Amino acid sequence: MAQRSGFLSLGAFLYPSGHHIAAWRHPDAKADAGIDFKHYVALAQAAEAAKFDLVFLADGVGTRGDDVEFLSRTAHSYQAQFEPITLLSALAAVTERIGLIGTASTSFNEPYHIARKFASLDHISGGRAGWNLVTSSSEHEAHNFNREHHFAHADRYERAAEFADVVSGLWNSWEDDAFLRDKASGRYYDPARRHVLGHKGKHFQVHGPLNVSRTPQGHPVVVQAGSSEAGKELAARTGEAVFTAQQTVEDAVAFYADVKGRLAKYGREADDLKILPGVFPVVGHSESEAREKFEQLQSLIDPVVGLALVSSLSGGFDLSGYPLDGPIPELPETNASKSRQRLLIDLARRENLTIRQLYQRVAGARGHWQLVGTAEQIADQLEERFRKYGADGYNIMSPVLPGGLTDFIALVLPELRRRGLFRTEYAGTTLREHLGLKRPAHPAAQASAGQTTPTTAIAA
């Protein structure tokens, strides 16, 4: 296969003080960043000035465990930060072009809520909204929603698939020109262009229609974050972008080919889905400067936090009874994030890491790709993975904020632009246009044109 050309996509993954597990302790970090709106405004505006495709917000609807000794030492457990749709709606008013993607769980929401909120965000932002569809993996989230235990992994992906279909159907409640608002005739909308969903399935009964008109993008961009077998299949069927994690270029190329190869059976083309791995870049003017920056963050890791991080990423298995300087034990299969558990175990076995070495290894990126070096070194690796079809772009996970993002913008972006890999100006106004995704036609318009869309796929 010939190496590709063109621009790659870039997202700014905003995690309050930064993505390193100890970022909040860094002298240049804002320890209260999670509830500082001005902090997020400055980050979003900086990313927009740099012509990033999007900003991305993760979310969880419960803290990560009950271990107060751990929780009281970390800012990485969703304990003091904004709800993402609320925050993105506010950011929409202080930005003009950058995409706005927020996370919302199919496990602990109802489809009508999600369809309505993200459709509203798309209108408010002028066509810049995206929904990161996740199934949630935490028992502690389940306990906040009338459940003793979380759904089994297979069950929550089955629910997610139906959830996505319902949301898609609700977003198609109205054709683009349904709302006439004709004062002379007294007709507010054309009844023929109103479509009632009438869904009755295993998990949901939703009548509809949605009480929000069709949005500027047709519907918000759908992002999927799972990399398990069930997650990849859901992404191929419903996703328009995938946020994923691979440690090696070989694994990235294999994942890319695997997911893209599943699209045809759902009537989709390769360009209908963008693959955006997470990247944790520590950049310096010299390699030694970059290493010093990284080691400063590493020195701030509390062993209690490091051990809890590995326990969490390994599927919630309690590792406190094992020696920190011994190997990671054999672990039972998790009901949480299966792909992240597999990645962690493979990394530990491949590099022969102790538990302590493993938490030091993943403290920055939590299993995502970690790069430490000069702008040229980092650009080399980003370019290689992009040109070899291991990624369509990257979600940039700044080690500490705001400094990590401003370093990337000041040092790496000029190098990417010098190589012709990143834009100097936006070519469009919507998130779809930034990512190179088609605006979906309404099913009724497709039917009148003699086209067909698989009933189980979100139109893309």
N, C-alpha and C positions, 0 to 999 in steps of 0.2 A: 504494500500500500504506500502511495506517495505521501511524503510529509506535507502537512497542511500549511495554509497561509491564512491571513486575515487577523482580525482582532480577537483577543481573548476577553472574557467578561471578568469583572472584579466586583465582589461584594465586600462591604465593611461590616463584619460581624461584631456588633457592639455588646460587649460584656462589661458591666459597670466600670470597675477599676482596671480591667484587663483580663486576659485569658490565663495568665500564669496563676497557679493556685495560691501564690503568696503575693499577688500583684497589689492588693490593698495595703500591704505593709511597705511598699516601695516609697522612698522619700518624695518622689514626684507624682504619686498617685493621689487621687481624691478618694479618701476612705469612705465618704458618704455618697459616692457617685450614683449609687442605685436609686437615690431619691432626689437627685439634683437635676432638674429639667434643663437648666442652662448648660450643664455639662453635655447633655445629649444634643442640644441645639448646636453647640460648637462642633461636636464630632460630625453630625449629619451635614452641616454646612461645609466643613472642611472636605468631607468625602465628595460632596456635590461639586465643589470648586475644582476638585481633582478629576471629575468626570467619572467617578465610580458608577457602576450600573445600579447599585442598590445598597441599602443598609438592611441588616438582618438582626432580628431579636429572637433569642431562645426564650423558653418559658417552662415553668413547672408549677403545678397547683398544689404543692405541698413541700415542706422542707425535706431534706435528704437524711432522714433518720431521726432517732431520739437520743443519740449520744451527745449530750450537752457539752461535754468536754471538747469534742470535735467541733460541733456546730458553733460554739462560742469563739472559735479560733479561725473561722473561715468566712469569707464573703461570697462563697460560691455555692450557696445552698438555697437560693431564692427566698432569703429571709427578710430582705429589706430592699425591694426594688419594684418598679412600676409594672403594672399590667400592660402587656405590649400593644394591644389595639388602642387603648387610651393614649399611650405615649405616641404611637405612630400617627394618630389623628392630630395630635398637637404638633408633631414635627411636620405634618403635611402643610400646616399654615405658615411655616417659616422656611420652607424649601420650595423649589419649583420643578425640578426635573428628576431628581434621584428617586429610584424605586424604594418602596417601603414594605418589607416582608416581615410578618410576625407569625409566631408559633401558636397553634391552638390544637388541643387534643381531641381526637375523635372518641376517646374513651370516656371523657368527663364533660362533654358538651352535647347539645342537641343540634342536628343539622340546620334547623331553621335559624337558630341563633347565629351560627357561624356564617351561613349564607347572607343573612341580613347585615351583620357587622362588617364583613369584608366587602360586600357590595357598597355599603355606605362609605367605607374608607376609599374605595376606588373612585366614587363620585367626589368626595371631599378633596382628594389629591389630584383630580384630573387625569386618572388612568395610571396610577403608579402603585397599586396595591398588589400584594402577593400573600397567599396563605401557605405557611409551612405546616403541612399535615403530619402529625405524629400520633402514635397510639398510646403514649405514656408507658413508662416501664416501672414505676415505683409503687410499692405497696402503700407508702405513706400518702400518695395522692389518692389512692382508692379509699383510704380511711376517711377522707374528707368528703366523700360522695356516697355515703350510705352503703359502703361495702366492707365486709370483713376481709376480703382478699381481692386482689386484682384479677381481671379476666386472664384466662390462660392465653399464652402467646398466639396460638392459632385462632382462638376465639376473637381476640381483639383485632387481628388483621381482617377476619371475616366481617366484623362489625365496621371496621374502617372502610372496607370496600363498598359496603352498602351505604355508609355515611357519605362517601364521596359521590356516589351516584345521586343521592338525594340532593346534596348541595348543588351539584351540576344541574339537576332538573329544576331546582328552584331558581337558579340564576337564569334559566331560560323561560321564566314565567311570562316574560314580555318580549315581543319583537322590538327591534331597534326603533321603529317609528310608531310604536303603539300609542304613545301619549300625544294626542293631537293638541290638546289645550286650546280648542277653537272656541273663542268667546262668542263669535257670531252665531254659530250653530248650536252652541251649548253642549258640545260633545267633548268630554275631557280625555277619553281614550277610545280607541277603536276596539270594540268587543271581539272582533275576529282575530285580533293580534294579542289576545290574552290567552294563556295556556295554563290550565290547572293540572298540577302534577298527579294528584290522586295516588300517591305511593302507598302500597301495603306490602311490607316485606317481613323478614324474620325478626329484625331488630327495630324497625321504625315504621310508623304509620303517620304520613305527613300529607295533608290534603293540598295546601297551597292555595293560591299563588303567593309568591313572595311580595311583600309590600314595599319593594324598592325596584325602580325601573332598571332595565338592562344598562349595564355600566359602560363607561368609555372604552374599556378594553374588551368588551363582550362579556368577559368575566375576569376576575382577578387571576393572576398567574398562580398555578398550583405547584407547590414545592413539596418534595417528599424526602424524609431524612433517614429512612431505614435502609440497611444494607444486608439484612438477612434474606433468605430465599423468599419468604413471604413479602418482605419489604421491597425487594427488587421487582417482584411480579406486580405489586401494587403501583410502584413507580412507573413501570412500563404501561400499565393500563390507564392510570389517572394523572401521572405527574407531568409537569412541563419543565421542571428543574429538579435535580437531585443533589442534596448536600450529603457528602459521604466522606469516608476516611480510609485511605490506603497508605501503607508505609513505604512501599517500593514502587518503582515505575512499572515493573512487571505486573504487580498486583493491580495497579491503576489501569493499565492497558487491558488486562483481562476483565476487570469490572466494567469498564467502558463498553467493550465489545459484547459482554454478556447482556447488559441492560439494553443497549441499543438494538441488539439482536432479537429482543423480545417484542419490539414495537410492531412489527409487520402483522402479527396475528391479531392485533387490535386495530388494524387499518390505519396505522400511523407511520410516519417517516422519521428518519434519523434526526432531522433538524427540529422535530417537534418536541424534543427533550434535550435539555442542557445539563451536563454533568459538571458540578462545581465542588471539588474537594476542599476541605478546610486546610488552611496553611497557617502555621505559626512562625512568622519571620522575625528574627532578631538581627537587625542590620546595623553595621557600623561603617565608618570610613575606612577601617582596616579590619582584617579578620581578628586581630587581637582585641580591638575595641569591642567588636561584637561579642567575643567570648567573655570579656569583662562584664558587659551588660547582662549576659545570660547568667554568669556565675553569681552576680550580685543578687539576682532574683532567686537562684537556687539556694543561696545561703539563708534566705528568709523562710524556707519551708520548715514548718513545725512537724516533727516526726509523727505526732498524733494525727495531723491533717493528712500527711503523706500516706500513712497506713490506711486511713479511712477512705482516701481517694481510690487506692488500689482495690480495697474491699468493695467499694461502690461500683467501679468499672468492671470488676470481675463477676458481677451479677448479684451483689449484696452478700457474698459469702464472708463471714467474720474471720479475718486473718490475725486477730489480736493474739491468739494463742501460739502463733508460729514465730520463730526467730527472725528478726528483721534482716539479718545477714545470712539467712538460709534461702533455699529456692522456694518459689511459689508452689504450693502443693497441687495435687490433682484436684480439680474442682468439679462439682456436680453441674449438670446443665442448668442454666438459669431460666426463669420465666420472665426476666427483665430484658435487657438488650443483648440478644444472642450474638449479633455481629460484633459488638464491642467486646464482649467477653472473649470471643474467639480471637479477635485481633490482639488483645492483651496477652493471652496465653501464648499465641504464636510468637509474639515479640519477645517474651521472657524466655521461651525455649530456644529461639533462633540466636539470641545474643547471650544466653546463659546468665541471666540476670537474677540477682537476689531480690527479695521483696523491697529492700531499701533502694537498690539500684533501679528497680522497676518504677517505684514512685518518683524517683528523681528523673527518670527517663520520660515519664508521662505527665509530670506536674505542670508543664507548660501547655501542652496541646491536648491532653486527655485522650491520647490515641490518634490524634490527627498528625499530619506531616509537619515536622519541626525542622526549620532551616536557620542556621546561625552562620553569618558571614557578611561579606561585602555586598554592595548592590549588584555587582557583576556576577558574583557567585550565586546569589539568590536568583537573579534573572536567568542565569544559565539553566538552573534546575526547573524553574517555571516554564521556560521555553521548551526544554526537552520533553516534559510530560505533555505539554500542549501539542507540540508538533507530532508526537508519536501516538496521538489519539488516546491519551490517558485522562484528558480533561478538556472541557470547553472554556474553562476559566476557573477562578478560585474565590473562596470566601476567606478573606484575610482576617485572621484571629490575632489581633495585636497583643503582644505580651503584657504591656501596661499602657493605660490610657490616661492622658491623650498622647503621650510621647511616642508610643509604638506606632500609632497611625501616622503621625506627622513625620516620623523618620521614614516610613515606607513611602509616603507621598513625595518627600523631598529627595530621597536617594534612589529608590527602586523604580518609581514611575518614569523618571527621565530615561533610565536605561531601557525599560520596556518600550518606550516611545522611539528611542533611537533605533531599536531593532524592528520597528513597524508592527509591534504587537499590541499596542493600546491606543485608543482614540485620543485626540487632542481637543475634540469638541463633541457634544451630543449631536447625533443625527436625527433624533426624534424626541418626543415628549413623554411617551409612555414607557412603562417597564417592559412591555412586550417588544417595543421597538428597540430598546437598549439591548435586549437579549437576543434579538433576531427571531422572535416567535411570531407566528401568524396570528392575526385577530380572528377568533373563531366566529364562523357564520352561525346564525341561529338555525336550529334544526328545521324550522319551517321554511326558511329561505333555501336550505340545502335540498329539501324535499321538492320544492317548486322548481328547482334547477335540475332535478333528476339525479341528485347526488345522494349517497347513503352514508350514514355514520354508524358504527357499531353502537348498539344501545347500551352496552356496558362501559363505553369509554367516554371520558370527558372530551368534548369536542376540542380539537386543537389544530 
